[in-house]
Amino acid sequence: MKMTRVLTLVGALLAAMPLVSTAAPAAPAAPVKAARGSCALQAAGAWVRLPPVAMPMLAGFVRLHNPCASTITVLGARSDAFGDVSLHESTRVDGISRMRPVARLPVPPGAQVELQPGGLHLMLRHPRGKLEPDGSVDVVLELEGGGTRAVLFEVRAAGSR
C-alpha cells in the first residue's frame, strides 16, 4: 500500500513538471528585430565644474557611449537647475581659444564621444540655485527622433578634472 502512494505521488509530480526537450529549437522564419527604443545612449562620468568665482555660467562634461546599431544624435539639453543649457565646442585657432555652439552631436554605433574641458561640453547658463561641491544636478539630453536621456551630473569644485 505504501509503494502505491509513493508511485502516485511521483506520477503527480512528474505530471506537474514542464516538459524539457533536448531537440534544437527551430530557426525563426524571419530575422527578429529589436523593439524600437530597446537600445539606449549610455552616459558615464558626468560632472559639472564650478567656476572659481560666482559666474552666470558653468560647464558640464560626460562620456557618451552608443551601444546601438545606428547613430544616436544629441540635439540639445535642458535642466530645471539652469535657465539655459546648450552644446558647445572650444577650439584653439591661431593661438586664440574660441567657443561655438554645436547644433548636432552624432554618436556613431559602437563609438564613444567625450565632452571634456577644452573640447565639447555643455554650457550651463543662469543657475537657478546655489550649487555645492559634492552635490548633483539633473540634465536631460534631447535626442533626434524625440527621445531623451536623463543624466545625473556630479558637482565638483573649481579646478577639478
Contact map, one row per residue, 1 for C-alpha under 8 A:
11111000000000000000000000000000000000000000000000000000000000000000000000000000000000000000000000000000000000000000000000000000000000000000000000000000000000000
11111100000000000000000000000000000000000000000000000000000000000000000000000000000000000000000000000000000000000000000000000000000000000000000000000000000000000
11111110000000000000000000000000000000000000000000000000000000000000000000000000000000000000000000000000000000000000000000000000000000000000000000000000000000000
11111111000000000000000000000000000000000000000000000000000000000000000000000000000000000000000000000000000000000000000000000000000000000000000000000000000000000
11111111100000000000000000000000000000000000000000000000000000000000000000000000000000000000000000000000000000000000000000000000000000000000000000000000000000000
01111111110000000000000000000000000000000000000000000000000000000000000000000000000000000000000000000000000000000000000000000000000000000000000000000000000000000
00111111111000000000000000000000000000000000000000000000000000000000000000000000000000000000000000000000000000000000000000000000000000000000000000000000000000000
00011111111100000000000000000000000000000000000000000000000000000000000000000000000000000000000000000000000000000000000000000000000000000000000000000000000000000
00001111111110000000000000000000000000000000000000000000000000000000000000000000000000000000000000000000000000000000000000000000000000000000000000000000000000000
00000111111111000000000000000000000000000000000000000000000000000000000000000000000000000000000000000000000000000000000000000000000000000000000000000000000000000
00000011111111100000000000000000000000000000000000000000000000000000000000000000000000000000000000000000000000000000000000000000000000000000000000000000000000000
00000001111111110000000000000000000000000000000000000000000000000000000000000000000000000000000000000000000000000000000000000000000000000000000000000000000000000
00000000111111111000000000000000000000000000000000000000000000000000000000000000000000000000000000000000000000000000000000000000000000000000000000000000000000000
00000000011111111000000000000000000000000000000000000000000000000000000000000000000000000000000000000000000000000000000000000000000000000000000000000000000000000
00000000001111111100000000000000000000000000000000000000000000000000000000000000000000000000000000000000000000000000000000000000000000000000000000000000000000000
00000000000111111100000000000000000000000000000000000000000000000000000000000000000000000000000000000000000000000000000000000000000000000000000000000000000000000
00000000000011111110000000000000000000000000000000000000000000000000000000000000000000000000000000000000000000000000000000000000000000000000000000000000000000000
00000000000000111111000000000000000000000000000000000000000000000000000000000000000000000000000000000000000000000000000000000000000000000000000000000000000000000
00000000000000001111100000000000000000000000000000000000000000000000000000000000000000000000000000000000000000000000000000000000000000000000000000000000000000000
00000000000000000111110000000000000000000000000000000000000000000000000000000000000000000000000000000000000000000000000000000000000000000000000000000000000000000
00000000000000000011111000000000000000000000000000000000000000000000000000000000000000000000000000000000000000000000000000000000000000000000000000000000000000000
00000000000000000001111100000000000000000000000000000000000000000000000000000000000000000000000000000000000000000000000000000000000000000000000000000000000000000
00000000000000000000111110000000000000000000000000000000000000000000000000000000000000000000000000000000000000000000000000000000000000000000000000000000000000000
00000000000000000000011111000000000000000000000000000000000000000000000000000000000000000000000000000000000000000000000000000000000000000000000000000000000000000
00000000000000000000001111100000000000000000000000000000000000000000000000000000000000000000000000000000000000000000000000000000000000000000000000000000000000000
00000000000000000000000111110000000000000000000000000000000000000000000000000000000000000000000000000000000000000000000000000000000000000000000000000000000000000
00000000000000000000000011111000000000000000000000000000000000000000000000000000000000000000000000000000000000000000000000000000000000000000000000000000000000000
00000000000000000000000001111111000000000000000000000000000000000000000000000000000000000000000000000000000000000000000000000000000000000000000000000000000000000
00000000000000000000000000111110000000000000000000000000000000000000000000000000000000000000000000000000000000000000000000000000000000000000000000000000000000000
00000000000000000000000000011111000000000000000000000000000000000000000000000000000000000000000000000000000000000000000000000000000000000000000000000000000000000
00000000000000000000000000011111100000000000000000000000000000000000000000000000000000000000000000000000000000000000000000000000000000000000000000000000000000000
00000000000000000000000000010111110000000000000000000000000000000000000000000000000000000000000000000000000000000000000000000000000000000000000000000000000000000
00000000000000000000000000000011111000000000000000000000000000000000000000000000000000000000000000000000000000000000000000000000000000000000000000000000000000000
00000000000000000000000000000001111101000000000000000000000000000000000000000000000000000000000000000000000000000000000000000000000000000000000000000000000000000
00000000000000000000000000000000111111000000000000000000000000000000000000000000000000000000000000000000000000000000000000000000000000000000000000000000000000000
00000000000000000000000000000000011111100000000000000000000000000000000000000000000000000000000000000000000000000000000000000000000000000000000000000000000000000
00000000000000000000000000000000001111110000000000000000000000000000000000000000000000000000000000000000000000000000000000000000000000000000000000000000000000000
00000000000000000000000000000000011111110000000000000000000000000000000000000000000000000000000000000000000000000000000000000000000000000000000000000000000000000
00000000000000000000000000000000000111111000000000000000000000000011000000000000000000000000000000000000000000000000000000000000000000000000000000000000000000000
00000000000000000000000000000000000011111100000000000000000000000111000000000000000000000000000000000000000000000000000000000000000000000000000000000000000000000
00000000000000000000000000000000000000111110000000000000000000011111000100000000000000000000000000000000000000000000000000000000000000000000000000001000000000000
00000000000000000000000000000000000000011111000000000000000000011110000000000000000000000000000000000000000000000000000000000000000000000000000000000000000000000
00000000000000000000000000000000000000001111110000000000000001111000000000000000000000000000000000000000000000000000000000000000000000000000000000000010000000000
00000000000000000000000000000000000000000111110000000000000001110000000000000000000000000000000000000000000000000000000000000000000000000000000000000000000000000
00000000000000000000000000000000000000000011111000000000000011100000000000000000000000000000000000000000000000000000000000000000000000000000000000000000100000000
00000000000000000000000000000000000000000011111100000000000111100000000000000000000000000000000000000000000000000000000000000000000000000000000000000011110000000
00000000000000000000000000000000000000000000111110000000000111000000000000000000000000000000000000000000000000000000000000000000000000000000000000000000111100000
00000000000000000000000000000000000000000000011111000000011110000000000000000000000000000000000000000000000000000000000000000000000000000000000000000000111100000
00000000000000000000000000000000000000000000001111100000011100000000000000000000000000000000000000000000000000000000000000000000000000000000000000000000001111110
00000000000000000000000000000000000000000000000111110000011000000000000000000000000000000000000000000000000000000000000000000000001010000000000000000000001111000
00000000000000000000000000000000000000000000000011111110010000000000000000000000000000000000000000000000000000000000000000000000000000000000000000000000000011100
00000000000000000000000000000000000000000000000001111100000000000000000000000000000000000000000000000000000000000000000000000000000000000000000000000000000011100
00000000000000000000000000000000000000000000000000111110000000000000000000000000000000000000000000000000000000000000000000000000000000000000000000000000000000000
00000000000000000000000000000000000000000000000000111111000000000000000000000000000000000000000000000000000000000000000000000000000000000000000000000000000000000
00000000000000000000000000000000000000000000000000101111110000000000000000000000000000000000000000000000000000000000000000000000000000000000000000000000000000000
00000000000000000000000000000000000000000000000000000111110000000000000000000000000000000000000000000000000000000000000000001110000000000000000000000000000000000
00000000000000000000000000000000000000000000000000000011111000000000000000000000000000000000000000000000000000000000000000111110000000000000000000000000000000000
00000000000000000000000000000000000000000000000111100011111100000000000000000000000000000000000000000000000000000000000000111000000000000000000000000000000000000
00000000000000000000000000000000000000000000000111000000111110000000000000000000000000000000000000000000000000000000000011110000000000000000000000000000000000000
00000000000000000000000000000000000000000000011110000000011111000000000000000000000000000000000000000000000000000011000011110000000000000000000000000000100000000
00000000000000000000000000000000000000000000111100000000001111100000000000000000000000000000000000000000000000000111100011000000000000000000000000000000000000000
00000000000000000000000000000000000000000011111000000000000111110000000000000000000000000000000000000000000000000111000010000000000000000000000000000000000000000
00000000000000000000000000000000000000000011110000000000000011111000000000000000000000000000000000000000000000011110000000000000000000000000000000000000000000000
00000000000000000000000000000000000000001111000000000000000001111100000000000000000000000000000000000000001000011110000000000000000000000000000000000000000000000
00000000000000000000000000000000000000001110000000000000000000111110000000000000000000000000000000000000001001111000000000000000000000000000000000000000000000000
00000000000000000000000000000000000000011100000000000000000000011111001100000000000000000000000000000000001111110000000000000000000000000000000000000000000000000
00000000000000000000000000000000000000111100000000000000000000001111100000000000000000000000000000000000000011100000000000000000000000000000000000000000000000000
00000000000000000000000000000000000000111000000000000000000000000111111000000000000000000000000000000000000011000000000000000000000000000000000000000000000000000
00000000000000000000000000000000000000000000000000000000000000000011111000000000000000000000000000000000000011000000000000000000000000000000000000000000000000000
00000000000000000000000000000000000000000000000000000000000000000001111100000000000000000000000000000000000110000000000000000000000000000000000000000000000000000
00000000000000000000000000000000000000000000000000000000000000000101111110000000000000000000000000000000011110000000000000000000000000000000000000000000000000000
00000000000000000000000000000000000000001000000000000000000000000100011111000000000000000000000000000000011110000000000000000000000000000000001100000000000000000
00000000000000000000000000000000000000000000000000000000000000000000001111100000000000000000000000000001111000000000000000000000000000000000001100000000000000000
00000000000000000000000000000000000000000000000000000000000000000000000111110000000000000000000000000001111000000000000000000000000000000000111100000000000000000
00000000000000000000000000000000000000000000000000000000000000000000000011111000000000000000000000000011100000000000000000000000000000000000111100000000000000000
00000000000000000000000000000000000000000000000000000000000000000000000001111100000011100000000000000011000000000000000000000000000000000000111000000000000000000
00000000000000000000000000000000000000000000000000000000000000000000000000111110000011100000000000000000000000000000000000000000000000000011110000000000000000000
00000000000000000000000000000000000000000000000000000000000000000000000000011111010111000000000000000000000000000000000000000000000000000011110000000000000000000
00000000000000000000000000000000000000000000000000000000000000000000000000001111111110000000000000000000000000000000000000000000000000000111000000000000000000000
00000000000000000000000000000000000000000000000000000000000000000000000000000111111000000000000000000000000000000000000000000001000000000110000000000000000000000
00000000000000000000000000000000000000000000000000000000000000000000000000000011111000000000000000000000000000000000000000000011100000001100000000000000000000000
00000000000000000000000000000000000000000000000000000000000000000000000000000111111110000000000000000000000000000000000000011111000000000000000000000000000000000
00000000000000000000000000000000000000000000000000000000000000000000000000000011111110000000000000000000000000000000000000011111000000000000000000000000000000000
00000000000000000000000000000000000000000000000000000000000000000000000000000110011111000000000000000000000000000000000000111100000000000000000000000000000000000
00000000000000000000000000000000000000000000000000000000000000000000000000011110011111100000000000000000000000000000000001111000000000000000000000000000000000000
00000000000000000000000000000000000000000000000000000000000000000000000000011100000111110000000000001100000000000000000001110000000000000000000000000000000000000
00000000000000000000000000000000000000000000000000000000000000000000000000011000000011111000000000001110000000000000000111100000000000000000000000000000000000000
00000000000000000000000000000000000000000000000000000000000000000000000000000000000001111100000000111100000000000000000111100000000000000000000000000000000000000
00000000000000000000000000000000000000000000000000000000000000000000000000000000000000111110000000111100000000000000011110000000000000000000000000000000000000000
00000000000000000000000000000000000000000000000000000000000000000000000000000000000000011111000011110000000000000000011110000000000000000000000000000000000000000
00000000000000000000000000000000000000000000000000000000000000000000000000000000000000001111100011100000000000000000011000000000000000000000000000000000000000000
00000000000000000000000000000000000000000000000000000000000000000000000000000000000000000111111111000000000000000000000000000000000000000000000000000000000000000
00000000000000000000000000000000000000000000000000000000000000000000000000000000000000000011111111000000000000000000000000000000000000000000000000000000000000000
00000000000000000000000000000000000000000000000000000000000000000000000000000000000000000001111100000000000000000000000000000000000000000000000000000000000000000
00000000000000000000000000000000000000000000000000000000000000000000000000000000000000000001111110000000000000000000000000000000000000000000000000000000000000000
00000000000000000000000000000000000000000000000000000000000000000000000000000000000000000001111111000000000000000000000000000000000000000000000000000000000000000
00000000000000000000000000000000000000000000000000000000000000000000000000000000000000000111101111100000000000000000000000000000000000000000000000000000000000000
00000000000000000000000000000000000000000000000000000000000000000000000000000000000000000111100111110000000000000000000000000000000000000000000000000000000000000
00000000000000000000000000000000000000000000000000000000000000000000000000000000000000011110000011111000000000000000000000000000000000000000000000000000000000000
00000000000000000000000000000000000000000000000000000000000000000000000000000000000000011100000001111100000000000000000000000000000000000000000000000000000000000
00000000000000000000000000000000000000000000000000000000000000000000000000000000000001111000000000111110000000000000000000000000000000000000000000000000000000000
00000000000000000000000000000000000000000000000000000000000000000000000000000000000001111000000000011111100000000000000000000000000000000000000000000000000000000
00000000000000000000000000000000000000000000000000000000000000000000000000110000000000100000000000001111100000000000000000000000000000000000000000000000000000000
00000000000000000000000000000000000000000000000000000000000000000000000011110000000000000000000000000111110000000000000000000000000000000000000000000000000000000
00000000000000000000000000000000000000000000000000000000000000000000000011100000000000000000000000000111111000000000000000000000000000000000000000000000000000000
00000000000000000000000000000000000000000000000000000000000000000000001111000000000000000000000000000001111100000000000000000000000000000000000000000000000000000
00000000000000000000000000000000000000000000000000000000000000011100001111000000000000000000000000000000111110111000000000000000000000000000000000000000000000000
00000000000000000000000000000000000000000000000000000000000000000100011100000000000000000000000000000000011111110000000000000000000000000000000000000000000000000
00000000000000000000000000000000000000000000000000000000000000000111111100000000000000000000000000000000001111100000000000000000000000000000000000000000000000000
00000000000000000000000000000000000000000000000000000000000000001111100000000000000000000000000000000000000111110000000000000000000000000000000000000000000000000
00000000000000000000000000000000000000000000000000000000000000001110000000000000000000000000000000000000001111111000000000000000000000000000000000000000000000000
00000000000000000000000000000000000000000000000000000000000000111100000000000000000000000000000000000000001101111100000000000000000000000000000000000000000000000
00000000000000000000000000000000000000000000000000000000000000111000000000000000000000000000000000000000001000111110000000000000000000000000000000000000000000000
00000000000000000000000000000000000000000000000000000000000011110000000000000000000000000000000000000000000000011111000100000000000000000000000000000000000000000
00000000000000000000000000000000000000000000000000000000000111110000000000000000000000000000000000000000000000001111101111000000000000000000000000000000000000000
00000000000000000000000000000000000000000000000000000000000111000000000000000000000000000000000000000000000000000111111110000000000000000000000000000000000000000
00000000000000000000000000000000000000000000000000000000000010000000000000000000000000000000000000000000000000000011111110000000000000000000000000000000000000001
00000000000000000000000000000000000000000000000000000000000000000000000000000000000000001110000000000000000000000001111100000000000000000000000000000000000000000
00000000000000000000000000000000000000000000000000000000000000000000000000000000000000001110000000000000000000000011111110000000000000000000000000000000000000000
00000000000000000000000000000000000000000000000000000000000000000000000000000000000000111100000000000000000000000111111111000000000000000000000000000000000000000
00000000000000000000000000000000000000000000000000000000001111000000000000000000000000111100000000000000000000000011101111100000000000000000000000000000000000000
00000000000000000000000000000000000000000000000000000000001110000000000000000000000011110000000000000000000000000010000111110000000000000000000000000000000000000
00000000000000000000000000000000000000000000000000000000111100000000000000000000000111110000000000000000000000000000000011111000000000000000000000000000000000000
00000000000000000000000000000000000000000000000000000000111100000000000000000000011111000000000000000000000000000000000001111110000000000000000000000000000000000
00000000000000000000000000000000000000000000000000000001110000000000000000000000011110000000000000000000000000000000000000111110000000000000000000000000000000000
00000000000000000000000000000000000000000000000000000001100000000000000000000000011100000000000000000000000000000000000000011111000000000000000000000000000000000
00000000000000000000000000000000000000000000000000000001100000000000000000000000111000000000000000000000000000000000000000011111110000000000000000000000000000000
00000000000000000000000000000000000000000000000000000000000000000000000000000001111000000000000000000000000000000000000000000111110000000000000000000000000000000
00000000000000000000000000000000000000000000000000000000000000000000000000000000100000000000000000000000000000000000000000000011111000000000000000000000000000000
00000000000000000000000000000000000000000000000000000000000000000000000000000000000000000000000000000000000000000000000000000011111100000000000000000000000000000
00000000000000000000000000000000000000000000000001000000000000000000000000000000000000000000000000000000000000000000000000000000111110110000000000000000001000000
00000000000000000000000000000000000000000000000000000000000000000000000000000000000000000000000000000000000000000000000000000000011111100000000000000000001110000
00000000000000000000000000000000000000000000000001000000000000000000000000000000000000000000000000000000000000000000000000000000001111100000000000000000001110000
00000000000000000000000000000000000000000000000000000000000000000000000000000000000000000000000000000000000000000000000000000000000111110000000000000000011110000
00000000000000000000000000000000000000000000000000000000000000000000000000000000000000000000000000000000000000000000000000000000001111111000000000000000011100000
00000000000000000000000000000000000000000000000000000000000000000000000000000000000000000000000000000000000000000000000000000000001001111100000000000001111000000
00000000000000000000000000000000000000000000000000000000000000000000000000000000100000000000000000000000000000000000000000000000000000111110000000000001111000000
00000000000000000000000000000000000000000000000000000000000000000000000000000011100000000000000000000000000000000000000000000000000000011111000000000111100000000
00000000000000000000000000000000000000000000000000000000000000000000000000001111000000000000000000000000000000000000000000000000000000001111100000000111100000000
00000000000000000000000000000000000000000000000000000000000000000000000000001110000000000000000000000000000000000000000000000000000000000111110000011110000000000
00000000000000000000000000000000000000000000000000000000000000000000000001111100000000000000000000000000000000000000000000000000000000000011111000011110000000000
00000000000000000000000000000000000000000000000000000000000000000000000001111100000000000000000000000000000000000000000000000000000000000001111101111000000000000
00000000000000000000000000000000000000000000000000000000000000000000000111110000000000000000000000000000000000000000000000000000000000000000111111111000000000000
00000000000000000000000000000000000000000000000000000000000000000000000111100000000000000000000000000000000000000000000000000000000000000000011111100000000000000
00000000000000000000000000000000000000000000000000000000000000000000000000000000000000000000000000000000000000000000000000000000000000000000001111100000000000000
00000000000000000000000000000000000000000000000000000000000000000000000000000000000000000000000000000000000000000000000000000000000000000000011111110000000000000
00000000000000000000000000000000000000000000000000000000000000000000000000000000000000000000000000000000000000000000000000000000000000000000011111111000000000000
00000000000000000000000000000000000000000000000000000000000000000000000000000000000000000000000000000000000000000000000000000000000000000001111001111100000000000
00000000000000000000000000000000000000001000000000000000000000000000000000000000000000000000000000000000000000000000000000000000000000000001111000111110000000000
00000000000000000000000000000000000000000000000000000000000000000000000000000000000000000000000000000000000000000000000000000000000000000111100000011111000000000
00000000000000000000000000000000000000000010010000000000000000000000000000000000000000000000000000000000000000000000000000000000000000000111100000001111100000000
00000000000000000000000000000000000000000000010000000000000000000000000000000000000000000000000000000000000000000000000000000000000000011110000000000111110000000
00000000000000000000000000000000000000000000111100000000000100000000000000000000000000000000000000000000000000000000000000000000000000011110000000000011111000000
00000000000000000000000000000000000000000000011100000000000000000000000000000000000000000000000000000000000000000000000000000000000001111000000000000001111100000
00000000000000000000000000000000000000000000001111000000000000000000000000000000000000000000000000000000000000000000000000000000001111111000000000000000111110000
00000000000000000000000000000000000000000000001111000000000000000000000000000000000000000000000000000000000000000000000000000000000111100000000000000000011111010
00000000000000000000000000000000000000000000000011110000000000000000000000000000000000000000000000000000000000000000000000000000000111000000000000000000001111110
00000000000000000000000000000000000000000000000011110000000000000000000000000000000000000000000000000000000000000000000000000000000000000000000000000000000111110
00000000000000000000000000000000000000000000000010110000000000000000000000000000000000000000000000000000000000000000000000000000000000000000000000000000000011111
00000000000000000000000000000000000000000000000010000000000000000000000000000000000000000000000000000000000000000000000000000000000000000000000000000000000111111
00000000000000000000000000000000000000000000000000000000000000000000000000000000000000000000000000000000000000000000100000000000000000000000000000000000000000111
